[in-house]
Amino acid sequence: MKRIVIFASGSGTNAENIINYFQLNKTAEVTHVLSNNEHAKVFERAERLGIMASLFDKDAFRKDKTVLNFLLQEADFIILAGFLWRIPSEIVEAFPNKIINIHPALLPKYGGKGMYGMNVHKAVKMNNETETGITIHYVNENYDEGAIIFQAKTSVSREDSPEDIANNIHKLEQIHFPKVIESVILKNE
């Protein structure tokens, strides 16, 4: 069975959804959650679901290779679920086409450094977009520039607030992210 390590920086709703999906569907298993934020709610979710979770800092991630060495031992696939740091090239090179991210917009629009969460939804609203969506993509050394695996769209009405847009995007994430991860894993077998 393939092993998934999830990186998350925030509340962990996508991480929880992925963990639940693979606990029911035995294509893979989430073995660990890693976070760079000691206050992330993902720690509570992981504990409740019986998944090991660990905190790491920039040095462990970028300098001393602690995170890379852990991943080489513990992961077949890496999933970014609301993780905000750029992935170091050593990790990208060690896991070619095995690091998957979800972005709350239709890339290439609204991608790049600083474009996450409500920043994206506010920009979509400010620019009077009529549709937005999610992009699930492979991770490379640059923010939101890896090859696109899957996109799903939702319409945006003039009355929608950034919070309304966020809710619609979250629904798409919950429906599609685990299934797309599974399809990538099955293609790699």
Buried (B, 14 or more C-beta within 10 A) or exposed (E): EBBBBBBBBBBBBBBBBBBBBBEEEEBBBBBBBBBBBEEBBBBEBBEEBEBEBBEBEEEBBBEEBBBBEBBEEBBBBBBBBBBBEBBBEBBBEBBEBBBBBBBBBBBEBBBEEEBBBEBBBBBBBEEEBEEBBBBBBBBBBEBBBBEBBBBBEBEBEEEBEBEBBBEBBBEBBBEBBBEBBBBBBEEEE
